[in-house]
Amino acid sequence: GSGGGSTQQIKLNHSEVMAKLNEALNSLERLQLKAPAQEELGRNKLNYTDAWIQREQNIQLLLKEYIATVEKNIEDTKANVEALKQQDESITKS
């Protein structure tokens, strides 16, 4: 034997990883929550209605922030995968 320990190689399947990341982005785009239409509420002006509208607006905002955060994470991951691919290519060339 060579006397050294076994070295395991991790192979980056770039196209598969990128396809999964794009799949995640597409799923994220389908994540929507329709805001309640004000006219559907009619003239019902109870305190509960105001609180409900405020809660719905907060949920809308949270969902938008969540989507933006996940999109950023996916883009960062894509950039890291690209960097790994370039690193792998430069190692194999040398």
Secondary structure by P-SEA (a helix, b strand, c coil): cccccbbbbbbbaaaaaaaaaaaaaaaaaaccccccccccccccccaaaaaaaaaaaaaaaaaaaaaaaaaaaaaaaaaaaaaaaaaaaaaaac
